[in-house]
Amino acid sequence: MEWNSLDSMAILVFFVLLPVMFLLSTLVHFKVSCSKLPYPPGPKGFPLIGNTSMMGHLNHKSLAELGKRYGGIVHLHIGKLHMVSVTTPEIARQVLQVQDNIFSDRPVNGAIKYLTYGRSDMVFANYGPFLRQMRKLCVVKLFSRKREESWSAVREEVDSTIETVLRQTGSSVNVGQLAFIHSMNVTFRAAFGLSDAKADGNKDYFISILQEYSELLGALNLADFFPWLNWIDPQGLSTRLVKARKSIDGFIDTIIDDHIEKHNSNGGAVDKDMVDELLAFYGEDDKKNVVHDGVKVSVSLSRDNIKGIIMDVMFGGVETVASTIEWVMAQLLHSPDDLRKVEEELNEVIGLNRRVQETDLNNLTYLKCCIKETLRLHPPVPLLLHENSQETEVAGYTIPSRSRIMINTYAICRSKDAWADADTLPFGSGRRSCPGMQLGIYELELTLAHLLHCFSWNLPNGMEPSDMNMNDMPGLTAPREVRLVAVPSTRLNGPVL
């Protein structure tokens, strides 16, 4: 009788209680679902894996096409992660301005966490007291117009770049590589106090490492969406991550150690660069307070914080500016009429008997327009990544908490409704805007003005503008698919240098 009683109880639980509990759970879920707004529209996915089959196509151009098909906001679901793509200025304004207090976090994946020393940097840190103090530090000390060292580094490296081009007049010049080395030297001089970015004697080494970082930070890793795949590493990204960080770790450690030794040996009396400014806040415990121009900055930086911020500057201060310089030159060579108008403006404002001076830049209206138009067509970061700290509503749709939000600056800047703001959106907006924007624009304008005033540029080997490859490569940034090569010849009547 006891066994029969147990069997009867099991049958009751299995066939009666479990179905009732399942039904009640379904009704509760249905009631909650009905009380909320729906998710944004998007392509249907498969059970469990969602839209995983689309992972290889989630770049700025493919997402722009999805936006045209489904509307300005598109929902995707890959594994456990909700992803939302925004492709219209109205909805982007809701995310970046109206609700920027909710959308100010950054999404993180395995690659970002590893390469940024556990999110110890500034770019991928979640919004909070640390990020607010670091932005204040950047604005009032590191990238301030009053910090002459940063701006003089641009002028000195422009002279060096012009000298490099002068030695190659009449020959084919790899403009992409030239721009990359120029921007790298500016960053290394201004930020690290190094007059030569070679460090180990090979500039190509740093170019390849920075490009590898860009690819890894922008890569979509299956293990991020399906954590049980971590031990398999199906795409081989883990090996690349370890190799990439090891390649740059030693260099960053050497920079920090050299600055600490220099400070100690000189009793603190040194010409301060960015690393020196960061080391003033170095300490694992109490916050360090520094007042600059009446602004108090209170923060404590660990060694990993300083390493992460150095990595931010190396990446953000080099590749984005270099890529834009190359794209501006490519667009002008692709449109000879615009190149002619830029040269005519340079002739009228400056003449052919002297070089460009900093005071000339405000009068180079057409060149500034060409730079803004290039930033509109080829934003340095085509997808701005954000994450919402809580569930919210945007444009009549529910956005689940901790969704990955992709603001498609590529699509938005090509919308006629956003043309008025297209020159600022590529640098971000709101609480996550780029603190080094003014220095970056200054480097762009001064470098391009000198390259275009000192030299005439032509395509090599009789190539026609229509033959140029104007495609970009998808990733965290969108550099040219094929490096720009052009032939310079001197324009000025007198000496170039």
Number of C-alpha atoms within 10 A of each C-alpha: 6 7 8 9 10 11 12 12 11 13 12 12 13 12 10 11 13 12 12 13 11 11 12 12 12 12 12 12 12 11 11 10 11 10 9 11 14 13 19 20 17 19 14 11 15 12 8 11 15 18 19 16 11 13 13 10 11 15 20 25 15 13 23 23 13 21 21 14 13 14 17 22 25 24 23 23 21 21 19 13 17 19 19 25 27 28 30 24 25 14 17 24 16 15 25 22 16 13 17 18 15 19 28 23 24 22 18 20 16 19 22 19 16 17 23 24 17 17 20 23 25 23 21 22 19 22 19 10 11 18 19 16 16 21 21 17 24 18 15 20 20 24 23 18 14 12 14 11 20 22 19 14 20 25 18 14 22 22 14 15 20 18 13 14 21 17 9 13 16 16 14 16 20 14 21 24 18 19 22 23 23 23 29 26 26 29 26 22 23 25 24 22 22 16 16 13 20 16 14 9 9 10 16 13 14 19 17 12 17 20 15 16 22 18 15 22 22 18 18 20 21 19 19 18 19 14 12 11 13 15 9 10 14 12 12 10 18 19 10 15 20 13 13 18 17 12 14 16 14 10 12 17 14 12 17 20 11 12 19 15 12 15 17 12 11 9 9 13 10 13 9 17 21 22 21 21 15 24 18 14 20 19 14 10 9 12 14 14 13 14 11 11 8 8 12 14 21 18 21 21 22 16 17 16 20 23 21 23 21 23 23 17 20 19 19 21 21 24 25 20 22 25 23 24 25 23 27 21 24 24 20 19 22 19 13 13 11 16 20 14 14 23 21 15 18 25 15 11 14 17 16 16 12 15 19 20 12 12 8 14 16 10 13 18 12 16 24 19 13 18 22 19 18 22 25 26 20 24 29 25 23 26 27 20 22 26 22 23 18 13 12 16 16 16 13 11 16 15 24 18 15 19 22 24 26 24 28 27 32 27 26 27 28 16 15 10 13 18 15 10 13 25 18 17 24 27 22 19 17 16 18 25 16 19 21 18 16 14 16 22 15 15 23 20 18 18 23 20 23 19 19 20 24 26 20 18 22 19 20 15 9 7 11 12 17 10 9 15 14 16 11 14 12 20 20 21 24 24 25 20 12 13 17 22 21 22 20 23 16 19 18 17 11 11 11 18 11
